Amino acid sequence: MSRRLCHVFRVRDPEKYATEHATVWPEIDELLRSIGFKGYDIYLHGDLVISFIEVEDYEAAAERYNANPDAVAWEEHWGDQLIVGEVEEGTGWPMPLRHVWSLD
């Protein structure tokens, strides 16, 4: 059974973020699919980024992602552009928002 998560963080340059995410590196696209991502949507409101992820096994996907050289390069590319509040222990990713309700 897949899990849906939402992350929220800010970016220093929203236009750069939007422009560069219009064509995510193909290696990252392939990696996300291979580690169990079923869907990944990113929304931008000013400098606020809201992402929705649907993934088979979040913790395992995070571990595989963080160990991948292409992902490390992607994260380094964005490192100084992202403003992340609380980071989730174990994944190093922004703390997922608490799920309250779904219309399924």
C-alpha positions as CSV (number, residue, x, y, z in Angstrom):
1,M,0.0,0.0,0.0
2,S,1.4,3.4,-1.0
3,R,1.8,6.3,1.3
4,R,1.0,10.0,0.5
5,L,3.1,12.8,2.1
6,C,3.2,16.5,1.9
7,H,6.3,18.7,2.5
8,V,6.6,22.4,2.8
9,F,9.7,24.6,2.5
10,R,10.9,27.8,1.0
11,V,13.3,28.7,-1.8
12,R,15.5,31.7,-2.2
13,D,14.9,32.2,-5.9
14,P,11.4,31.0,-6.8
15,E,11.8,31.7,-10.6
16,K,15.0,29.6,-10.8
17,Y,13.3,26.8,-8.9
18,A,10.3,26.9,-11.2
19,T,12.4,27.1,-14.4
20,E,14.8,24.3,-13.4
21,H,12.0,22.0,-12.2
22,A,10.3,22.4,-15.6
23,T,12.9,19.9,-16.8
24,V,14.1,17.8,-13.9
25,W,17.3,15.9,-14.6
26,P,16.3,12.7,-16.4
27,E,18.5,10.7,-13.9
28,I,16.4,12.1,-11.0
29,D,13.1,11.3,-12.8
30,E,14.3,7.7,-13.4
31,L,15.6,7.3,-9.9
32,L,12.3,8.5,-8.3
33,R,10.4,6.0,-10.3
34,S,12.8,3.2,-9.6
35,I,12.7,3.7,-5.8
36,G,8.9,3.5,-5.7
37,F,7.6,7.0,-6.2
38,K,4.1,6.6,-7.8
39,G,3.5,10.4,-8.0
40,Y,5.3,13.6,-7.1
41,D,3.7,17.0,-7.5
42,I,5.3,20.3,-6.7
43,Y,3.5,23.6,-6.3
44,L,5.0,27.1,-5.9
45,H,3.3,30.0,-4.2
46,G,5.7,32.9,-4.0
47,D,8.8,31.4,-2.3
48,L,6.7,28.7,-0.7
49,V,7.1,25.1,-2.1
50,I,4.4,22.5,-1.4
51,S,5.2,19.0,-2.6
52,F,2.9,16.0,-2.6
53,I,4.5,12.5,-2.8
54,E,3.0,9.1,-3.3
55,V,5.4,6.3,-2.6
56,E,5.4,2.6,-1.8
57,D,7.9,2.6,1.1
58,Y,8.9,6.2,2.1
59,E,11.8,5.2,4.4
60,A,13.3,2.7,2.0
61,A,12.9,5.2,-0.9
62,A,14.6,8.0,1.1
63,E,17.5,5.6,2.0
64,R,18.0,4.6,-1.7
65,Y,17.7,8.2,-2.9
66,N,20.2,9.6,-0.4
67,A,22.7,6.9,-1.4
68,N,22.5,7.6,-5.1
69,P,25.3,9.8,-6.6
70,D,22.9,11.6,-9.0
71,A,20.6,12.4,-6.1
72,V,23.6,13.7,-4.1
73,A,24.5,15.9,-7.0
74,W,20.9,17.2,-7.4
75,E,20.7,18.0,-3.7
76,E,24.1,19.8,-3.7
77,H,22.9,21.8,-6.7
78,W,19.9,23.0,-4.6
79,G,21.5,23.1,-1.2
80,D,22.0,26.8,-0.8
81,Q,18.6,27.6,-2.5
82,L,16.3,25.7,-0.1
83,I,15.1,27.0,3.3
84,V,14.0,24.0,5.2
85,G,12.6,24.3,8.7
86,E,12.4,21.0,10.6
87,V,14.2,18.0,9.0
88,E,12.9,14.5,9.5
89,E,15.4,12.3,11.4
90,G,16.3,9.3,9.3
91,T,15.5,10.7,5.9
92,G,17.2,14.1,6.0
93,W,14.1,15.4,4.2
94,P,11.7,18.2,5.3
95,M,9.4,17.0,8.0
96,P,6.2,15.7,6.4
97,L,3.0,17.6,7.3
98,R,0.5,15.9,9.6
99,H,-2.2,14.3,7.5
100,V,-5.7,15.3,8.7
101,W,-8.2,14.2,6.1
102,S,-8.6,12.8,2.5
103,L,-11.5,12.4,0.1
104,D,-10.8,9.0,-1.4
